[in-house]
């Protein structure tokens, strides 16, 4: 099947909603089939190879929140976008925890619908390619295995680029965090194999922000409590996005825990000190350093002296002191003040 013929299942009890979505997506070159509730959707999925499901949360017989976990379990190669009402942030968070790739709010912005569908299908294509990689790795000769590994790394990079395309303020952030983390890892005399895992985690540490609305990511003012809860969920979302792709527990734990604090006041699990994976402690310092030395929607670039002072002031509270010392030593030794 050509990519322009990918099959989308529209699940909504309102005929008018399905009709609008079908008209838009058909014009974009997709094939669409319909279901009026979750039970009918599951039956339809059993008899059709569906690439993407767009599903309403509130429906009779079997609602979207009840149906989503079954789709993720029984049809793991099918991506799901949930449709929610404006302002249902708790519902949105629950959808992402249950495995939805993304969500859209009603009434739909049809331009945004097309963009969200394209992103979801691109992510699905990457996941299927990487799944095929894992299934066939042992059967391939060394040369072919290296080619597949290159494809794997390219796919990871593509995921990072997809994130940064969504937030103009993070352009180049993932690559810089990866490079800074590698330098810190070398200064701390970590093994080459572990440093390579740190590099990969640096590229994709914020991948969960794909599930956070752009309006929140780019908000210039202070976030509301509800918005901050949603932003914090990107750690768990990132781990969930990557679990079908990456089998390395070290990389997954770095992505999940890079916002933990040395004093235990971070998130998502409130780990402290040595409980925090060493790779996550490295990423935390590299991430904060790059954030402070880059422009953000809520402030400009900080001066180097202020950045160093901030790192020093937060040794043993936010940051592992040995990691802070390693970064400062690198910057002094190389006279690199960027």
C-alpha positions in Angstrom: 0.0 0.0 0.0 1.3 3.4 -0.9 1.7 5.9 1.9 -1.0 8.1 0.3 -3.4 5.1 0.6 -2.9 4.5 4.3 -6.0 3.4 6.2 -7.5 5.5 9.0 -10.4 4.4 11.3 -12.6 7.2 12.5 -14.4 6.4 15.7 -17.1 8.8 16.8 -20.8 8.5 17.6 -21.6 11.8 15.8 -22.2 11.3 12.1 -21.3 15.0 11.4 -17.8 14.6 13.0 -17.0 11.5 11.1 -18.2 13.1 7.8 -16.0 16.2 8.3 -12.9 14.2 9.2 -13.5 11.8 6.3 -13.9 14.6 3.8 -10.6 16.3 5.0 -8.6 13.1 5.1 -9.8 11.7 1.9 -8.8 14.9 0.2 -5.3 14.4 1.7 -5.1 11.0 0.0 -6.0 8.7 2.9 -8.6 5.9 2.9 -11.1 6.1 5.7 -13.5 3.7 7.4 -15.8 4.4 10.3 -17.1 3.1 13.6 -19.7 4.6 16.0 -18.2 3.3 19.3 -15.3 1.5 20.8 -16.8 -2.0 20.5 -17.5 -1.5 16.8 -14.0 -0.1 16.4 -12.4 -3.2 17.9 -14.4 -5.4 15.5 -13.3 -3.3 12.6 -9.7 -3.5 13.6 -9.9 -7.3 13.8 -10.9 -7.4 10.1 -8.8 -4.6 8.7 -5.1 -3.5 8.7 -5.5 0.0 10.1 -2.6 2.4 10.2 -4.2 5.0 12.5 -7.3 5.4 14.7 -8.8 8.8 15.5 -11.2 8.1 18.4 -13.5 10.2 20.5 -13.3 9.9 24.3 -17.0 10.1 25.1 -19.1 7.5 23.2 -21.9 5.1 24.2 -21.5 1.3 24.5 -17.7 1.5 24.9 -16.0 4.9 25.3 -12.5 5.9 24.1 -10.7 5.5 27.4 -12.0 1.9 27.7 -11.1 1.1 24.2 -7.6 2.6 24.0 -5.8 0.1 26.2 -7.3 -2.8 24.2 -6.2 -1.3 20.9 -2.6 -0.8 22.2 -2.6 -4.4 23.5 -4.3 -6.2 20.6 -3.1 -4.0 17.7 0.2 -2.5 18.8 1.2 -1.5 15.3 -1.8 0.9 15.0 -1.3 4.5 16.2 -4.1 6.2 18.1 -5.0 9.9 18.2 -7.7 10.8 20.8 -10.3 13.5 20.4 -11.2 15.5 23.5 -13.1 18.6 24.5 -11.3 21.8 25.1 -10.0 22.1 28.6 -10.0 18.4 29.6 -6.4 18.4 30.6 -6.8 15.5 33.1 -8.4 13.4 30.3 -5.5 14.3 28.0 -3.0 13.1 30.5 -4.8 9.9 31.0 -5.0 9.3 27.3 -1.2 9.8 26.9 -0.6 7.4 29.9 -2.7 4.8 28.2 -0.6 4.9 25.1 -2.2 7.5 22.7 0.3 9.0 20.3 -1.4 12.4 20.4 -4.7 14.2 20.9 -6.9 16.8 19.2 -9.4 19.1 20.7 -12.9 19.7 19.5 -14.0 21.7 17.5 -11.2 20.5 15.1 -8.8 22.8 13.4 -8.7 20.9 10.0 -5.2 22.2 9.2 -4.0 20.8 12.5 -5.8 17.5 11.9 -3.7 17.0 8.7 -0.5 17.8 10.5 -1.2 15.6 13.5 -2.2 12.7 11.2 1.0 13.0 9.2 3.2 13.1 12.4 1.4 10.0 13.8 1.9 8.0 10.6 5.5 9.1 10.3 6.1 7.9 13.9 4.4 4.6 13.1 6.6 4.1 10.1 9.7 4.6 12.2 8.5 2.2 14.9 7.7 -0.5 12.3 11.1 -0.1 10.7 12.8 -0.4 14.1 10.7 -3.3 15.1 11.7 -5.1 12.0 15.3 -4.3 12.9 15.0 -6.0 16.3 13.3 -9.0 14.9 15.9 -9.7 12.3 19.1 -8.6 13.9 20.3 -12.0 14.9 19.8 -13.4 11.4 22.0 -10.9 9.6 25.7 -10.9 8.9 27.9 -8.3 10.6 27.9 -6.0 7.6 24.1 -6.0 7.3 23.8 -5.6 11.1 25.9 -2.4 10.8 23.7 -1.0 8.1 20.6 -1.6 10.2 22.2 0.0 13.2 22.8 3.1 11.0 19.1 3.1 10.1 18.3 2.8 13.8 20.4 5.8 14.7 18.9 7.8 11.8 15.4 7.0 13.0 16.3 8.2 16.5 17.7 11.4 15.0 14.5 11.8 13.0 12.4 11.5 16.2 14.5 14.3 17.8 14.1 16.5 14.7 10.4 15.9 14.8 10.3 17.2 18.3 12.4 20.3 17.6 10.3 21.1 14.5 7.4 21.5 17.0 9.2 24.0 19.2 11.2 26.7 17.6 13.1 27.5 20.8 14.6 24.0 21.0 16.2 24.0 17.6 19.6 22.2 18.0 18.9 21.6 21.8 19.0 17.8 21.6 22.2 17.6 19.7 23.9 20.1 22.1 22.7 18.2 25.2 24.0 15.0 23.6 27.4 16.6 22.9 27.7 18.2 26.4 26.7 14.9 28.0 29.3 13.0 26.1 32.0 15.5 27.2 30.9 15.2 30.8 30.9 11.4 30.5 34.5 11.4 29.3 35.6 13.7 32.1 33.9 11.4 34.6 35.8 8.4 33.0 32.6 6.5 32.1 33.0 3.6 29.8 32.8 4.2 26.0 29.7 1.9 25.7 27.9 3.8 28.4 28.9 7.2 26.9 27.3 6.0 23.6 24.1 5.3 25.5 24.3 8.8 27.1 24.7 10.3 23.6 21.6 8.5 22.4 19.6 9.5 25.4 20.7 13.1 24.9 19.3 13.1 21.4 15.9 11.9 22.5 15.6 13.0 26.2 12.7 15.4 25.4 10.9 13.3 22.9 7.9 13.1 25.2 7.2 16.8 24.5 5.7 15.6 21.2 2.7 15.0 23.3 2.6 18.5 24.8 0.6 21.3 23.0 2.8 23.9 21.2 0.9 26.7 22.9 2.2 25.4 26.3 5.7 24.7 25.1 6.0 28.2 23.7 4.1 30.1 26.4 6.0 33.2 27.3 4.4 33.6 30.7 4.2 31.5 33.8 2.5 28.1 33.4 -0.7 27.3 35.3 -0.6 24.3 37.7 -2.5 22.2 35.2 -0.1 23.2 32.3 2.9 22.4 34.5 1.5 19.0 35.3 1.1 18.3 31.6 4.6 19.4 30.9 6.0 17.2 33.6 4.2 14.2 32.0 6.7 14.4 29.1 9.1 12.2 31.0 6.7 9.3 31.3 5.4 9.9 27.8 8.9 9.9 26.4 9.7 6.5 28.0 6.4 5.1 26.7 7.1 6.3 23.1 10.5 4.8 23.2 9.8 1.4 24.9 8.6 -0.3 21.6 11.8 1.0 19.9 14.6 0.9 22.4 15.4 -2.2 24.5 18.2 -0.6 26.5 17.0 0.0 30.0 19.8 2.5 30.7 18.7 4.8 27.8 15.0 4.5 28.9 15.9 5.4 32.5 17.9 8.4 31.4 15.0 9.7 29.4 12.5 9.1 32.2 14.6 10.5 35.0 16.5 13.5 33.6 14.3 15.9 35.6 14.9 14.2 39.0 16.8 16.4 41.5 19.7 15.4 43.7 17.7 16.5 46.8 14.7 14.3 45.8 12.4 17.2 44.8 12.3 16.4 41.1 10.0 14.4 38.9 8.5 12.0 37.9 9.5 9.7 40.8 11.2 11.9 43.4 14.5 10.0 43.3 17.4 11.5 45.1 21.2 11.2 45.2 22.6 7.9 44.0 19.1 6.6 43.4 19.1 8.7 40.2 20.7 6.8 37.3 24.2 8.4 36.6 23.3 9.0 33.0 20.2 11.0 34.1 22.3 13.0 36.5 24.7 13.9 33.6 21.7 14.8 31.3 20.2 17.0 34.0 23.3 19.2 34.1 23.8 19.3 30.4 20.1 20.0 29.8 20.1 22.9 32.3 23.3 24.3 31.0 22.0 24.4 27.4 18.7 25.8 28.5 20.4 28.7 30.4 22.8 29.5 27.5 20.0 29.4 24.9 17.0 31.7 24.2 13.7 30.6 25.7 10.2 32.0 25.2 10.2 33.3 28.8 13.8 34.8 28.8 16.9 35.6 26.8 20.3 34.0 26.9 21.9 34.2 30.4 25.5 35.4 30.8 28.1 32.7 31.4 28.9 34.0 34.9 25.3 33.8 35.9 25.1 30.3 34.4 28.1 29.1 36.4 26.8 30.7 39.5 23.4 29.0 39.1 25.1 25.6 38.7 27.3 26.2 41.7 24.4 27.4 43.8 22.4 24.2 43.0 25.1 21.7 43.7 23.7 19.0 46.0 20.2 20.4 45.7 19.3 20.2 42.0 22.5 18.7 40.6 25.0 16.0 41.4 28.1 18.0 42.5 30.6 15.7 40.7 28.7 16.3 37.4 28.7 20.1 37.9 32.4 20.0 38.7 33.1 18.0 35.5 31.2 20.5 33.3 32.9 23.5 34.8 36.3 21.9 34.5 35.6 21.2 30.8 34.5 24.8 30.1 37.6 26.2 31.9 40.0 23.8 30.3 38.7 24.5 26.8 37.9 28.2 27.3 34.5 27.4 25.6 32.0 29.9 27.0 29.0 29.0 24.9 
